[in-house]
Each structure stands twice: as structure tokens, then as C-alpha cells.
Amino acid sequence: MFREKVTMEKVTLNRKEQQRLQVFNEVNLRRLKIGQAAVLMELSLRHTKRLLANYRRKGATALAHGNRGGLPFNKIDCSIREAVIDLARSKYQGFNQQHFSEKLKEREGIALSRSTVRRILLEQGIASPRKRRAPKHRSRRERYPQSGMLLQTDGSPHDWLEGRGSRLCLIGAIDDATNEVPYAYFQDEEDTVGYIRMLREISISHGIPPALYHDQHSIFELSEEKMPSLDEQLAGKRPLTQLGRVMEE
């Protein structure tokens, strides 16, 4: 029968192990049941009993991690580490980490994961060379400062009725500054008539927009065959898109 608190031996315990020591002392003094101890330490009852038995035989030493003070089981031999560093600086200089890892295994018989090779090289300040340029940062375009200055227009063919009818195309516009939708209309397909109807309705209800942002629809693009000849351009004839010709008429 345990009447006194077990004396802690000369062993370094971490915080978690010290807490377990306190719990087992309470169990030994019969102020705590083994089941309660298992709950407090978040361990199974079987494992708690096994730890308690070891603690009663060996004292606090039994609670310390078994590999404390030793080398990790996966620690790389110093000679292998030095060989990797030497090869990276000589025979395989300029290889990226993935390629270098593959050559170590194929030609040198050193089978290490890429992450391990990377860790060894970075500890020595050997970075993997960049073979491609870093992608350019794309900054977001600033929105227009005032409502009505720019409208984004598009046509979106889709099964809007979810199988309950034919496919439709949504012709619409959205204000760049406010995200408001001044116009949206369903029709059978994306065509010039739909865009002209949209611009007419917006012009009547909101005024003529100074600028439009659009996709590659032919109504907004100038085809080669519609380009005026050099003589026509010198005579003052302007190249017009399909929309421009309709508006001019």
C-alpha cells in the first residue's frame, strides 16, 4: 500500500510527463481512481495501467520518453549528409532539388526523399535554381469611379430552365462601378438584335453609356472584309463595327 508520495528521480521530464507524474501520485495515494486518471491523461485504461505499473517499478524514469537523449531513428548519417552537400556543390551543381534527388538514387546509390534532400541543402544555404521566370503579378483593374461610365456586356447561353424548356441565352449588362444590372433579357440565341435591344433600353432608361466592355461577339468587332480601303480612309470614311453601322443608320 502506498502511503507517501513517490519521490521524483533525477530525470528531466517535459510538462506533459510532469502532469502524468502528479496524476500517478494521486492514484498511489488513493485520492484518484485509475479510470479517472485515464480520462485526465486522455489515454486508454489499458495504457494507463501499463504506465502506472512501470512507474511503480522504475519511478519517474518510466515516464520519460524512451529515446530522450538519443538520436532520432531517421537521422541521416553524417557521411551521407556530407556526400550530398559535396555532390550538390560539384558534380550536380545547378540541378534542381527534384532532379538532384533522382540522380543521387540512380547514380550514387543514395536513396533520399526530395524533402530530405531539400532540408539538407537549405541548411547549407544551397537553394534550388529557378528554371522558369516567376509568374508576373496581375494587379486588379480599378473600377470606374462613377455609375454609368462603363457597362460590361455579355451573352450567356445556358440551360437556364434546367431541362424544363429549350436552352436560352441571357443578354445582359452590369455597371462596372456599382455591380448593378441595368438590363437583362432571355432570348433564343446570342445575336445582334439582342444587343441592339439591350443598348436601346439602357439608353432610354439610363442614358447612353460612354464605354462598353464586351467579349469577341461580331457586333463589337471589326472584320477584315468590312475595313474601308486606303482611298476610302483618306476620303474620311471611318471603319465601323456592325453596331456602329446600325447606330449610324
PyMOL commands that set and color helices and strands:
alter all, ss='L'
color gray80, all
select helices_A, chain A and resi 15-28+34-41+45-63+78-89+97-107+114-123+192-206+224-226+230-234+242-248
alter helices_A, ss='H'
color red, helices_A
select strands_A, chain A and resi 150-158+168-175+183-187+211-213
alter strands_A, ss='S'
color yellow, strands_A
deselect
rebuild
show_as cartoon
